[in-house]
Structure formats: C-alpha cells, structure tokens
Amino acid sequence: RTRCHFWERTTEAMDYAFIRKPYILFETVEMIYRFVNGISFRSLLSLRLAAEDTAEGDRMVRQGEQLQEILEETCRGLDPQSPALRRFFARVDTSDKQEGTCLARLLTFSFFTLKETDFWKNVEEIRTNWRYLQEKGAWIQSYSIMSLEFSFGEDCPGDFLDQVCALELPPEFQLNLCRALRSFDKSLDELANLIYPIAQRLEETLHRAHWILDQRVEYWQNSPVPLLDYLSDTMGQTLTVGEHEHTVVAIFVMNYNFLLYKKSDLLENESYLYLGCGVSVKSQRRDQNMTYEMLGLSLKALSDKKRLEILGRLSKERAYSLELAKAMGVDPSNMSRNLALLCSYGFLKQEQEAQKNYYQTDHEAVRHFLRQLERVLLT
C-alpha cells in the first residue's frame, strides 16, 4: 500500500499528489470565519449521519467533535464582536442566499495556488499572484463564495469600483471590498498581522491532531471509487489529467465540506483539487440529493410545540437546562430530553461555563435546514 507524504505521488495512473500539511493561512481564515459568525461543526453533522454506515458515521462524529474542540481552544479569549475581526470576517450573504462570504476569504483564497503551506510564504504567494494579475490586465469578472474570478478579456467594465459594483453583493460590502483591493498590500498586511498569533496556536493544535489529515488521505487512497472518477460523477463534468498535467490535492480541515476542482489561472499543466475533510463518497452525493427520510426526521423533531418554543427562547438568549425549565414551567427531566433531541439534530449549540451547559439556537443550522427543505420541496 502506497503512503503519500508531503509531495509524494500515488502509484495510480493519473498524476496527482496529496499534501499532508495544513495550509495555515487558509485554515485560520476559515476557523475565524466560523468563530465570528457562530457556525458550529456540530450543526454540519445532524443532516449527514443518517445516510452513512455505522463506521463512517462514528468517524464523522469523532471528527466533528475534535474540530469543534480545536476551534474553541484556539479562539478562546477572542471577542467575536471585535471591530477588527468583524471588518474581515463578518458574514455577508451572497446573492443566492445559500452561503456567505467575507472580506478575508476574498482577499486570500482568490489568489491561493497550493504552492506554500507556511503562513508568511503563503502571504507572499498571494501578494505575488495579485501583482501578476494586475500586470496582465486582469479584471474581476464574477465571484464565488470563496473567491473572486478574473478575466483577461477585453470587456473590462472599468476601474475597481465599476468591477466590484457589477457584482451582486451588498453595497456597503462592495465599498469595503473596493477599498481593500485598491490598497491590496496594506489590507493583506493588516489581515495577516491580525490573525498570525491565532494562526500559530492553530498550527500547534493541528500538529497534535495530524490524524485528521492522515485519515482522509488514507481514505481516498484506499477508496473503491478512484478520486477523479468520483469527482467526475458528483460534479457532473469530465475531469481528465493530461499526460503532462499534475493535480495537487489539498485536504482542508476547517472548511469541512468544501469541494473545488480547477485549472490554475497562473501556471500551465497543473490543476488543483481542494477537498474538505468531511467529504466522502456518500456525503457529496447525499448533499446533492437530500432524502425525504432525513428531512422527515428533522421535521418530526420540530413538530412538538414545546420544542419550537424552546428554539424561539434560545434564539434570543442562551440558558442552561434547569433555568429554562423553570422559566417555561416544564419538568426538568423533560427539558433535558428536549434539549438533547434538538442538539442531536444540530438545531442547538452548547457552551460550557462554570460547570453548566448553556444552550443557544444555532441560527446557521436552522437556515441550512430551511434551505434544504426549500430545495427538495420547491425544485
């Protein structure tokens, strides 16, 4: 059995290589994005476990809990309402309302080519790629959740302000993005200096949890479905690796269910595969076609009037179990069962403080559930 190390290639016919080291800049951006916007890893699991076999489901639970612990440990002491953090990481809803983005994502991932895993080398790589695009006269054509998309065509809509205003983004965010791009080096330096101490803590923590990356590399190396065949199936396109083309595969930790395959905009004969550590052969297909059974189980959990009232109360203010039971006039044991059930479906998030478990409605999980419900019933 072949074991891939940092740049070691697999022995399969197609030419692609896994990278076992985490991309600390990108991982830090994604972690802080989750922290500032209250997006829990636990909320990602509730609608995914039903379609997995027992072994994979158990692995996902352990991995999700580990990632949440890493996030909480690394971000302990940070203020999610800090103006400096919110400037770069506050979520901005995109036009399709299915996800969100932030300034830090657009300033980093747009120019990210998987060549450097070191934090500061990655910063310089981003800076170099930005300058390259400017020298070649590239202009912003569109955007995705993670990045800006550039064109070298002759139909440039104007300067930065015109290019950004052509994007379907909130006006205030358009202005912030335009300012950041006009002073790109300064903005990138401010972001990097802001998050570097956090990145150092995250790097140490991920080093101790290296099994997460190792496990996913082993999973794809030993999967009965070849990686690129799987991608061709799930992404609805033909993915081929030419005789001289090399595909670099990076497994991301904090962006749990991310999946992107693209040719490099800057280099020839190379392509990149960005793969979240929560992606599996079953998970991607399941996410694309959520079953009625899974939705039915979640709706059943919400069918009780008391549980809806609990979600409503905890949406406004967090509380611990006994406190909530007294406020609602509910038997404490019944309250504990209701809270446990809502947590199991990801609708609540927990925080431990002074030996008490505080509960609060996970707004992102609720929004995700409603989007999935709308997609299944109305499309």
C-alpha positions in Angstrom: 0.0 0.0 0.0 1.5 3.3 -1.1 1.7 6.0 1.5 1.8 9.6 0.3 4.0 12.1 2.2 4.3 15.8 1.6 4.8 15.8 -2.2 4.8 12.1 -2.9 2.6 10.9 -5.7 0.3 8.0 -5.7 1.0 4.9 -7.8 -2.2 5.3 -9.8 -2.2 6.0 -13.5 -3.4 9.6 -13.1 -0.8 12.0 -11.9 -2.0 13.6 -8.7 -0.4 14.1 -5.2 -1.8 14.6 -1.8 -0.4 17.2 0.6 -0.5 16.2 4.2 0.4 19.5 5.8 -2.3 22.1 6.6 -2.4 25.4 4.8 -2.3 27.5 8.0 -3.3 30.9 6.5 -6.3 29.4 4.8 -7.2 27.2 7.8 -7.0 30.2 10.1 -9.2 32.4 7.9 -11.9 29.6 7.8 -11.7 29.0 11.6 -12.1 32.6 12.5 -14.9 33.0 10.0 -16.8 30.2 11.8 -16.0 31.6 15.2 -17.1 35.2 14.4 -20.3 34.0 12.8 -21.2 31.3 15.3 -21.0 28.4 12.8 -20.6 25.2 14.7 -19.1 21.9 13.3 -21.8 20.1 15.2 -24.5 21.7 13.1 -23.0 20.2 10.0 -23.3 16.6 11.3 -27.0 16.3 12.1 -28.2 16.1 8.5 -25.3 13.9 7.3 -25.2 11.0 9.6 -28.4 9.2 8.6 -27.0 8.1 5.2 -23.7 6.9 6.4 -22.8 3.4 7.6 -22.0 2.9 11.2 -18.2 3.1 10.9 -18.2 6.2 8.8 -20.9 7.8 10.9 -18.9 7.2 14.1 -15.8 8.6 12.4 -17.7 11.8 11.4 -19.0 12.3 15.0 -15.5 12.0 16.5 -14.0 14.2 13.8 -16.7 16.8 14.2 -16.3 16.9 18.0 -12.5 17.2 17.6 -12.8 20.1 15.1 -15.2 21.9 17.4 -12.8 21.5 20.3 -9.9 22.8 18.2 -11.9 25.8 17.2 -13.0 26.6 20.8 -9.5 26.0 22.2 -7.7 28.1 19.6 -10.2 31.0 19.7 -10.6 31.1 23.5 -10.2 34.7 24.6 -11.1 36.3 21.3 -14.0 38.7 21.1 -16.3 37.8 18.1 -17.6 41.4 18.2 -14.2 42.9 17.8 -14.4 45.6 15.1 -11.0 44.5 13.7 -12.2 40.8 13.4 -15.6 41.8 12.1 -14.1 44.0 9.4 -12.5 41.0 7.8 -14.7 38.1 8.9 -18.3 39.3 9.3 -20.5 37.2 7.1 -22.0 38.8 4.0 -24.9 37.0 2.4 -24.4 36.3 -1.3 -27.0 36.8 -4.0 -28.1 33.1 -4.0 -28.7 33.2 -0.2 -27.2 29.7 0.1 -24.0 30.6 1.7 -22.0 33.6 2.8 -18.6 35.1 2.3 -16.3 37.6 4.0 -13.6 40.1 3.1 -10.8 37.8 4.4 -11.9 34.9 2.2 -11.9 37.1 -0.9 -8.5 38.6 -0.2 -6.8 35.2 0.3 -8.5 32.3 -1.4 -8.8 34.3 -4.7 -5.0 34.1 -5.1 -4.3 30.8 -3.5 -2.5 28.1 -5.6 -1.4 25.4 -3.1 2.3 26.1 -3.5 3.0 27.2 0.0 1.8 25.8 3.4 3.8 28.2 5.6 1.8 31.2 6.8 4.1 34.0 5.7 5.2 32.3 2.4 1.6 31.9 1.6 1.0 35.6 2.2 3.8 36.4 -0.2 2.4 33.9 -2.8 -0.9 35.8 -2.6 0.8 39.1 -3.0 2.8 37.9 -6.0 -0.3 36.4 -7.7 -2.2 39.6 -7.2 0.6 41.6 -8.8 0.8 39.1 -11.7 -2.9 39.6 -12.4 -2.6 43.4 -12.3 0.4 43.4 -14.7 -1.5 41.2 -17.1 -4.5 43.5 -17.0 -6.9 41.0 -15.4 -10.3 42.3 -14.2 -12.9 41.0 -11.8 -15.5 39.1 -13.8 -17.5 37.4 -11.0 -17.2 35.9 -7.6 -17.9 32.7 -5.8 -18.4 32.0 -2.1 -14.7 31.6 -1.7 -13.0 33.7 -4.3 -13.1 36.4 -6.9 -13.0 35.2 -10.5 -10.8 37.1 -13.0 -10.9 37.5 -16.8 -8.2 38.6 -19.2 -10.7 39.6 -21.9 -11.3 43.0 -23.5 -14.7 43.6 -21.9 -13.5 45.2 -18.7 -16.3 47.2 -17.1 -14.0 49.9 -15.8 -11.9 50.5 -12.7 -12.0 48.6 -9.4 -15.2 50.4 -8.3 -17.0 49.6 -11.6 -15.8 46.0 -11.5 -16.9 45.5 -7.9 -20.2 47.3 -8.3 -21.0 44.9 -11.2 -21.0 42.0 -8.6 -24.2 41.1 -6.9 -23.0 42.0 -3.4 -24.5 44.4 -0.7 -23.5 48.0 -1.5 -21.7 48.6 1.8 -19.6 45.4 1.3 -18.9 46.5 -2.3 -17.3 49.7 -0.9 -15.3 47.8 1.7 -14.0 45.3 -0.9 -13.1 48.1 -3.4 -11.1 49.9 -0.7 -9.3 46.7 0.2 -8.4 45.9 -3.4 -7.2 49.5 -4.1 -4.8 49.1 -1.1 -4.2 45.4 -1.5 -0.8 45.1 0.1 -1.8 47.2 3.1 -5.1 45.3 3.5 -3.3 41.9 3.2 -0.7 43.0 5.8 -3.4 44.2 8.2 -5.2 40.9 7.9 -2.0 38.8 8.2 -0.8 40.6 11.3 -4.2 40.5 12.9 -4.5 36.7 12.6 -0.9 35.5 12.8 -0.9 34.9 16.7 -4.1 32.9 16.2 -2.5 31.0 13.3 0.4 30.0 15.5 -2.0 28.5 18.1 -3.9 26.7 15.4 -0.8 25.3 13.8 0.3 23.8 17.1 -3.1 22.3 17.7 -3.4 20.8 14.2 0.0 19.3 14.6 -1.3 17.4 17.6 -4.3 16.3 15.6 -2.4 15.3 12.4 -4.5 12.1 12.3 -7.3 14.1 10.7 -5.4 14.7 7.5 -3.7 11.3 7.6 -7.0 9.6 7.9 -8.5 11.4 4.9 -5.5 10.7 2.7 -5.7 7.0 3.6 -9.5 7.1 2.9 -9.1 8.4 -0.7 -6.1 6.2 -1.4 -8.0 3.1 -0.4 -11.4 4.0 -1.6 -13.0 1.6 -4.1 -14.0 4.7 -6.1 -11.0 6.4 -7.7 -10.8 10.0 -6.6 -11.1 11.7 -10.0 -13.8 9.2 -11.2 -15.8 10.1 -8.1 -15.4 13.8 -8.8 -16.5 13.4 -12.5 -19.6 11.7 -11.2 -20.6 14.0 -8.4 -19.7 17.3 -10.1 -21.3 16.4 -13.4 -18.3 17.0 -15.6 -15.4 15.1 -17.2 -12.2 15.5 -15.2 -9.1 14.4 -17.1 -5.5 14.7 -16.2 -3.4 15.1 -19.3 -0.1 13.3 -19.9 1.9 16.3 -18.6 -0.7 17.7 -16.2 -0.2 17.4 -12.5 -3.1 17.7 -10.0 -2.3 18.8 -6.5 -4.7 17.6 -3.8 -5.1 19.6 -0.5 -7.3 18.4 2.2 -8.8 21.2 4.3 -9.8 20.8 7.9 -11.8 23.9 8.9 -13.7 24.1 5.6 -15.4 20.7 6.4 -17.4 20.1 3.3 -15.6 22.1 0.6 -15.0 20.7 -2.8 -13.5 22.5 -5.8 -11.5 21.4 -8.8 -10.0 23.9 -11.1 -7.2 24.6 -13.5 -4.6 27.1 -12.4 -5.1 30.6 -13.8 -1.4 31.2 -13.4 0.5 28.1 -14.3 0.3 25.6 -17.2 -0.2 21.9 -16.9 -1.3 22.0 -13.4 -4.7 21.7 -11.7 -5.8 21.9 -8.1 -8.2 19.9 -6.0 -9.5 21.5 -2.8 -11.1 18.8 -0.7 -12.8 19.2 2.8 -12.0 16.6 5.4 -15.7 15.8 5.7 -16.2 14.9 2.1 -16.8 11.2 1.5 -18.0 9.1 -1.4 -21.5 9.1 0.2 -21.6 12.6 1.6 -21.3 14.5 -1.6 -24.0 12.6 -3.4 -26.2 12.8 -0.4 -25.8 16.6 -0.1 -26.8 16.9 -3.7 -30.0 14.9 -3.2 -31.2 15.1 0.3 -33.6 12.3 1.1 -37.2 12.7 2.2 -36.4 10.4 5.1 -33.7 12.7 6.6 -36.0 15.8 6.2 -38.9 13.9 7.8 -36.8 13.0 10.9 -35.8 16.7 11.3 -39.4 17.9 10.9 -40.5 15.3 13.4 -38.1 16.8 15.9 -39.6 20.2 15.3 -43.2 19.1 15.4 -43.6 19.5 19.1 -44.9 22.9 20.3 -42.6 23.0 23.3 -39.5 22.3 21.2 -40.4 25.2 18.9 -40.9 27.4 21.9 -37.5 26.3 23.2 -35.9 27.3 19.9 -37.6 30.6 20.0 -36.5 31.5 23.5 -32.9 30.3 22.9 -32.8 32.3 19.7 -32.9 35.4 21.8 -30.8 34.4 24.8 -28.9 31.4 25.9 -29.8 29.5 29.0 -28.9 26.3 30.9 -31.4 23.4 31.2 -32.8 24.0 34.8 -33.0 27.7 34.2 -35.0 27.2 31.0 -37.2 24.5 32.7 -38.2 26.9 35.5 -38.9 29.8 33.0 -41.2 27.6 30.9 -42.8 25.6 33.7 -41.5 22.3 32.3 -40.4 19.3 34.2 -36.5 19.4 34.3 -36.2 15.8 33.0 -38.5 16.6 30.0 -36.5 19.7 29.3 -33.2 17.7 29.3 -34.7 15.3 26.8 -36.0 18.0 24.5 -32.6 19.8 24.6 -30.8 16.6 23.9 -33.1 15.9 20.9 -32.7 19.4 19.4 -28.9 19.1 19.9 -28.8 15.8 18.1 -30.3 17.3 15.0 -27.9 20.3 15.2 -30.5 23.0 15.9 -28.8 24.0 19.2 -25.2 24.7 20.1 -23.7 24.2 23.6 -21.2 26.2 25.6 -19.8 25.0 29.0 -19.3 27.7 31.6 -18.9 27.4 35.4 -19.8 23.7 35.3 -23.1 24.5 33.4 -24.0 23.7 29.8 -25.6 26.7 28.2 -27.8 26.2 25.1 -28.5 28.6 22.3 -30.3 28.2 18.9 -27.8 27.6 16.1 -29.1 30.1 13.6 -26.9 28.9 10.8 -28.1 25.3 11.3 -31.7 26.4 11.1 -31.1 28.4 8.0 -29.3 25.4 6.4 -32.2 23.1 7.2 -34.7 25.5 5.7 -32.7 25.9 2.5 -32.5 22.1 2.2 -36.3 21.9 2.8 -37.0 24.5 0.2 -34.7 22.8 -2.4 -36.4 19.4 -2.0 -40.0 20.7 -2.0 -39.8 23.5 -4.5 -37.3 22.4 -7.1 
